[in-house]
Amino acid sequence: MFHHIEGEVVVLSPTRAVLDAGGVGYELAIPLSTFRAIQDRERTRLFVHFIVREDSQRLYGFETEAERELFRVVVGINGVGPSIALAVLSTIEASDFSRIVDSGDADALRKIKGVGRKLADRMIVELRDRLPPLLPGYSGGSKPAGLAGDAGALMPFGPGPAGEAARALQELGFQPREAGDRVEKAVEALRPANGAAAGGEPTVEAILSCALQQG
């Protein structure tokens, strides 16, 4: 139904983008990889996947067609929903995914929120022969604060990068306590790193990347 949407970026968070196209605002759920690519743009084009369920209709946006194809093949696995598919793209670079699957690296897949050992093994089995045709270029064979839960459920971070990262983790399916723990560890690990913003505070992108990589 939708191939892509191009328009002005009017709202952007690590998990959500709103594009104004012809006076209509289209809200799309996005992975962290897409946020990284478009965060400095005033206008952009996102490739779209549309999912209709009995109780909802939702658009998913991706900066490249390859990312969209990876999302589609992952949600095609039994037991995998859009949240896990977005977490895949938020945790692992799409260009690395074929290598991970081809090498049978289940431990790398288990770093993704919602992926346990059984699901990681099933992903490798089901995707090993399907990824190369879908991703020929690869090697190998925000909602506003508070919408993830009520205000009391959000972790006690301020409105800065740590707070936004904690809310983004909850959008990706993490419970508030786990989101807070991961953000706290990420901030501590990143403070001396080059990814810190002015004043030594890590950026939202750096915090999320570090938090998602934690075992």
C-alpha positions in Angstrom: 0.0 0.0 0.0 2.8 2.4 0.9 6.2 2.4 -0.7 7.8 5.5 0.8 6.8 8.8 2.4 8.8 12.0 1.8 8.3 15.1 3.8 9.4 17.5 6.4 10.6 16.0 9.7 8.4 17.6 12.3 9.0 15.2 15.2 11.9 12.8 15.7 13.0 10.6 18.5 15.1 7.4 18.5 12.0 5.3 18.1 9.5 7.6 16.3 9.3 10.0 13.3 6.5 12.2 12.1 6.8 13.4 8.5 4.6 16.2 7.1 3.8 15.2 3.5 1.3 17.4 1.7 -0.1 18.8 4.9 -0.7 15.3 6.4 1.5 14.1 9.4 2.5 10.5 9.1 3.7 8.9 12.3 6.2 6.0 11.8 7.9 3.7 14.2 11.6 3.6 13.4 14.7 1.7 14.4 17.8 3.4 15.9 19.6 2.9 12.6 17.2 5.1 10.8 17.3 7.7 13.6 21.0 7.9 13.3 20.8 8.5 9.5 18.1 11.2 9.5 18.6 13.0 12.9 20.2 16.1 11.2 17.8 16.4 8.3 14.9 18.8 8.0 13.4 16.8 5.2 13.7 13.1 4.4 12.2 10.1 2.6 11.5 6.9 4.5 10.7 3.5 3.0 7.5 2.2 4.7 6.0 -1.0 5.9 2.4 -1.0 6.9 1.0 -3.5 9.5 -2.7 -3.9 10.1 -4.0 -5.8 13.1 -7.5 -6.1 14.6 -6.8 -3.4 17.2 -4.2 -1.2 15.4 -2.7 0.1 12.2 0.9 1.2 12.2 3.5 2.5 9.8 7.1 1.5 10.2 9.8 3.7 8.5 13.3 2.9 7.3 16.1 5.0 5.8 17.0 2.3 3.2 15.2 -0.4 1.3 17.6 -3.0 2.7 16.6 -2.2 6.2 13.0 -2.5 5.3 13.6 -5.9 3.7 15.4 -7.1 6.7 12.5 -6.0 8.9 10.1 -7.8 6.7 11.9 -11.1 6.7 12.4 -11.0 10.5 8.8 -10.4 11.2 8.0 -13.3 8.9 9.6 -15.7 11.5 7.1 -17.4 13.7 7.0 -15.8 17.1 8.7 -12.6 16.1 6.7 -9.3 16.1 7.5 -5.8 15.0 9.1 -4.8 18.3 11.7 -7.5 18.0 12.3 -6.7 14.4 12.9 -3.1 15.3 15.2 -4.2 18.1 17.2 -6.2 15.6 17.9 -3.1 13.5 18.5 -1.0 16.6 21.0 -3.4 18.0 22.9 -4.9 15.0 24.0 -3.1 11.9 22.0 -4.4 8.9 25.3 -4.9 7.1 26.5 -7.2 9.9 23.3 -9.3 10.1 24.0 -11.7 7.2 27.4 -12.4 8.6 26.0 -13.2 12.1 23.4 -15.5 10.7 25.7 -17.2 8.3 28.3 -17.9 11.0 25.5 -19.2 13.4 26.4 -16.6 16.0 23.5 -17.2 18.3 25.2 -15.3 21.2 25.1 -12.1 19.1 21.4 -12.5 18.4 20.7 -13.1 22.1 21.8 -9.5 22.8 18.7 -8.3 21.1 15.8 -7.6 23.4 13.2 -10.4 23.4 15.5 -12.9 21.7 16.4 -16.0 23.8 18.4 -19.0 22.9 15.6 -20.9 21.2 14.5 -17.9 19.1 18.1 -17.1 18.2 18.6 -20.7 17.0 15.4 -20.6 15.0 16.3 -17.2 13.4 19.6 -18.7 12.2 17.9 -21.8 10.8 15.1 -19.9 9.1 17.1 -16.9 7.8 20.4 -18.5 6.7 19.1 -19.4 3.2 16.8 -16.3 2.9 19.0 -13.3 3.7 21.4 -13.2 0.7 18.7 -12.8 -1.9 16.9 -10.2 0.1 20.1 -8.3 1.1 22.3 -8.6 -2.0 24.6 -5.8 -1.0 25.7 -7.4 2.2 28.5 -9.9 2.8 27.8 -13.5 3.7 25.8 -16.4 2.1 9.3 9.3 20.2 6.3 9.1 21.5 6.2 12.1 23.8 7.5 11.4 27.3 5.2 9.3 29.4 3.4 7.4 26.6 5.4 4.3 27.2 3.7 4.0 30.5 2.3 6.3 33.1 4.6 9.0 34.6 5.2 6.9 37.7 6.5 4.0 35.6 9.3 6.0 33.9 12.7 5.8 35.3 13.9 8.8 37.3 16.0 10.4 34.7 15.6 14.0 33.7 14.6 15.4 30.3 18.2 15.1 28.9 19.8 12.3 26.8 19.6 9.7 29.7 15.9 10.2 30.1 15.2 10.1 26.4 17.3 6.9 26.1 15.4 5.3 29.0 12.1 6.0 27.4 13.3 4.7 24.0 14.3 1.4 25.6 10.8 1.1 27.1 9.4 1.7 23.6 11.6 -1.2 22.4 10.0 -3.5 25.1 12.3 -3.1 28.1 10.7 -2.9 31.5 11.3 0.4 33.3 13.7 -1.0 35.9 15.8 -2.8 33.2 15.8 0.3 31.0 17.0 2.4 33.9 19.8 0.0 34.8 21.0 -0.2 31.2 21.0 3.5 30.8 22.9 4.0 34.1 25.6 1.5 33.1 25.8 3.0 29.6 26.2 6.6 30.9 28.9 5.5 33.3 30.8 3.6 30.5 30.5 6.5 28.0 31.4 9.5 30.0 35.1 9.5 29.1 34.4 8.4 25.5 34.5 10.5 22.4 30.7 10.0 22.0 30.0 12.4 24.8 28.2 15.7 24.0 29.3 19.0 25.3 29.9 19.0 29.1 30.8 15.3 29.1 27.2 14.1 28.8 26.8 11.2 26.3 24.5 11.6 23.4 21.1 9.8 23.2 22.4 7.7 20.3 25.6 6.7 22.2 23.6 5.8 25.3 21.2 3.7 23.4 23.8 1.9 21.4 25.8 1.0 24.5 22.6 0.0 26.4 21.4 -2.3 23.6 24.8 -4.0 23.5 24.8 -5.0 27.1 24.5 -8.8 27.7 
